[in-house]
Amino acid sequence: MANRDVHDDFDLSQADEEDAYSGVARGDSEDEGEDLMENMEADYRPMDGLDRYEREGLDEDFVDDVTEEERLDARASAERELARRDALEA
């Protein structure tokens, strides 16, 4: 056995495993698999059951035509109220 090749100890299953990782065994390429860009518009198709909000919890009194100053005042008021609540809970 003095003429033994060091490569004889290389397990064939190990070679198959290495080929599978590199894509050689199956002939894989980057072109195979699911194309995420193909039919992507299907992800945005209308779905009535998911496209409508429940009425509960919606602020029906929201006014879209407020000034920036009014919007900032409302935010500051809400932040003061939250800070007061947090102080009471602490």
Secondary structure, 3 states (H helix, E strand, C coil): CCCCCHHHHCCHHHHHHHHHHHCCCCCCCCCCCCCCCCCHHHHHCCCHHHHCCCCCCCCCCCCCCCCHHHHHHHHHHHHHHHHHHHHHHC
